[in-house]
Amino acid sequence: MYDHVPRRVRFEDLCAVLAEGRPIYDVLPGDVAAALRDAPGPLCLTDFAGRDSVAAAMAWLGSHEVATLLPVGDVVPTRYGDWRVYDDNWQRMHDEVRRRYPDVRFVPWFVVEDVDTWRLLNGRYLNEIIRAFGFFSPCLGCHLHFYALRAVLANALGADVLISGEKELHGKKRKANQTVEAVDAYRSFSRPHGVQHHFPIHDVTGEDQMQRLLGDGWQEGERQLSCVMSGNDQGLDGKPLLTPDQIRSYMQDFAVPLATRIVELRRQRIRGRELEQRIDSEARALLAVRSA
């Protein structure tokens, strides 16, 4: 279904090589595997998509020791656009890293995909979530899903740091999946997987600071894919519809424990109907606690 996506690594294949004890390089693009085989440490994974992920990586490089930087994107079924922007963004980022931090090895990019995990977090239990928590937004589970995949990847590669570009404010706009409550939940998932999850630009509010990090006049919204669900967490007046308590309870009481169980089962190579049945049982248990 997603064969059109360039440089794609299926999470299912990643789980298979880990279960079989094979080298993880077997499922990575050839140029990525070659760059990582003799890569100096410490190795750091970073989100890779649009300008916020790039700015976060540059902020981290400016104040932390990094020998090898691996940019990893993700596949989301609600996204659309021209994937060639990833090549352009990587090349611009490569040039900026080389100019500022010439000793850092900057690895070619790739994306990780597991639409089954996305569907179980964001589609399967939609109405049950609304009934239990009083709201639903796919954006929270969407970001959690791709951080879950990255956490497993980071741990498999021996990287204990993951850098992400969540930013609480975009001008005056606050996105539900980039709030303090959401970011705390992402960290709570990554930590047990041996990954320190950092968000270097979360508190950045000024455009001048973003431009200093980026160095090329990159404006918000440029050179990135779009999402059909954009803005679903905002009211008609542009204000957030979800409260901090709603976000916190949904993430702590349902999304994070469910994502943890999904990843456990995926790593056991369980899929298809059996996967859905087992996750149904987990979801029922979590929702029963909520309604008790």
N, C-alpha and C positions, 0 to 999 in steps of 0.2 A: 504493500500500500504506500510505503514511503520511500520507494526506490529512487524517486526523483530527488530526494534530499542528498546533497553531496556530502561526502566524508562522514557517513553515518555509521555508528557502532550500535548494534542492538544490545540492550541490557540483558536480554535473554542469552545472547552469545557470551557476554562478559561473565554472567553467572555460570555458564557451562564450563568455561576454561578454569574458573576458580574451583568449581566442584571437582573437576577432573585433575587438578593440580598442574595444569599446563601453564606455560608462560602467558601472562596477560598480553604480551606483545603480539601473540598470534591473532588477536582480533582487532588490533589497532591499524590505522592506515600505515602503509610502509614507511613513509617519511617521518611519521610520529614515532614509530617503533625504533627507527634508526637513531633519531635524536635523543631518545630516552635511554637506550641501552648502556651508554657510557656517560650518562648525564651526571654532572657534579651535584652534590647536595649542599644545602637543603633544597628539595623540590617543593614548589608551591603550585597548587591548582587555582585557577581564577575563572570566574564566570566569563563567558565571551558571547557578546551579542551586540548591543548598541553602546552609546557613549558612556552611560553610567558604569557599565562593567569595566570599560577601558579606564575611566577615571579612577575607579576603586583600585585597580591593579597598579596604576601609576602612583597613587597615594601610598600604597603599601610598600612599593619598591623604594620610595623616598625615605622610609624610616625603619626598614627591617632588612635583615640579611636574607637574600634570595640568590641562589646560584642558577636554578633552572625554573622557568615559568611556563606552565602548561595551560593554554586557554582552551576551555571546554564549553561548548554550547549545548543546546538541547532541542528536541523536536516536540512541538505542542500542536495538537490537531486543530486548534482554533486560529493558528497563525497563518498568514498569507503574505506573499510578496516575492521579491527577487532575491534568491539566496546568494547571488553574486555580491551582494553588499558585504557578506562575511569575508570574502577574499580581499575586498577593498579595505575593510576595517582592519583585517589582520596585517596587511601590508603597511598601512599607516601606523598601526601600533608597533609593528616590528621596527620601523624606521625611528620612531620616537624612543623606544627602549634602547636601541643601539646607540642613539645620540646621547642619551642621558646616563644609561647604565650599560656600557659596552661589555662588561664582564658577565652579564646575565645571558644565559642561553635561553632564547625565546623559541619555543617549540611550535611547529605548525598546528593549526586548529583542527578540531573535529567535533562532532555532536554525538550525544548519547540519546537513544530513543527507547521508550517503553510506553506505548500508548495504552497497554492493558493497565498499568499502574495509574496512569492519568484517568482512565475511565472509571476505575474502582473508587478513586478519591473524589472525582468531580461529576460523575454522571449516574452511577448505579444507585446511590442512596439520596438523590437530590430531595425528593419529597419527604423522606424520613428525617433528613437534616432540618428542613424547614419546620416540621412538626416539633422536633426536639429543641431546636435552638432559636426558632423564630425568624430565621433569615437563611439565605444561601448566596454565596458568591463563589464562582469557580476559581477566582484569582488566588485565594489562599491555598487551596489544595494544589493548584497548578504549580506555584513556586515551591511548595513543600515537595512535590513529586520530583522536580528536577534537582533539588538539593539532596534528596534521598539517593538518587542515582549517582550524583557526584561524590557523596560521602563514601559509598561503596567503592567507587573507582579510586578515590584518593587513598583510602586504606589499602587497597590492593597494590597500588604503586609505591607505597611507603611514604606518602606525603601526609604530613599531619596538619597542614594549613590549607584552608579553602577560603578564597577571597570572593566576596559577592558585592554587587553594586546597588543594593537596596538603598533608597534615599527617601527619608521621611517626607520631605516637602519638595514639591515641584512647583516653584513659585508659591502660590497660596494653596495649591491643591495637595491633599493628602490621600494616598492610595491605601486601601485596606491591607493589601499584601506587603506593604512596606512600613507599616506602623511598628512602634516599639513592641507591641504584643506579638505581632507576626514574627519579627526578627528574633525575639526571645524563643519562640517556638522552633524556628529553624535551628537555632543553636542547640536546643534541647534534643533535637533528633541527631544532629551531627556528633555531639559529644560522646555518646556511648559507642559510636563507631570509630573512636580514636581520632577524630578530626576536630581541630580548633577552627571554628567558623567565625570569620571576622567580616565586618561591614565598615570599611574605612571612611566612606563618605555619607554615612547615614545621617549625620548631623550637619552636613554641609548645606547651607542655605543660599550663599551668594554665588551669582553667575561668574563673578570675577575669579573666585577660587576654582570653579570648575574649569574655566579657560586656562588657568595656570597649570592645572593638572593635565589637560588635554593638549594644549600647545598649538592647536591648529584651527581655532575658531569654530569648532564643531558645535552646532546648535541643537537644542533639545528637539527630538522627533526626527532628526535627519539620519539617513543611512541606517535604517533598521526595518525589520519586518513589522507588520501590523497585526492586530488581533481583533476578531469579530466581537469579542466580549468586552472590549475597551469601554470603560466608564460605567459598567454595570453596578459598581458599588457607590455611585454618586446619585444624589437626588436631582430633580429637574432644576433646582437652584444651584447645582454644582457642589453642594456640601455633602460630606460623608453620611451615608445612611447607617453605617454600623458603629456601634459603641465599642470602646476598648474592652468592656466586660464581655460583650458578645464574642468578639474576636478571640479573647483569651480563653474563654470557656470552650468554644468550638475547637480551637487548636489543641488545648491540653486534654480535653475529655474525649475527643473523637479523632481528629485528623492525624495527630502525631502518633498515638498508639495504633491506629489503623495502618498508617504508612509503615510503621515498624514491623507489623505482622506481614504486610504485603511483601516487604523486602526479604524477610525471613523465608517466606515460602518461595519467592522467586529464586533465592539463592539455593534452595533445595530442588530447583528445576521443576517445580509444580506449576502447571499452567492450565489453560482452558477451563472446562467445566469444574474440575476438581478445585482449581484455584478460586473460582467464584463461589463455590459452595463453602469453602473454608473461610473465606473473607466474609461471606454472608453471616456465618456463625459469630465471627468476631464483631461485626457491626451490630448484630442483634444484642450481644452482651454489653457493648459499650452504650448503646441507646437505652437499654433496660436500666442501667445504672443512672443514666441521665433522667429518666422518667420516674424513678422510684421516689 
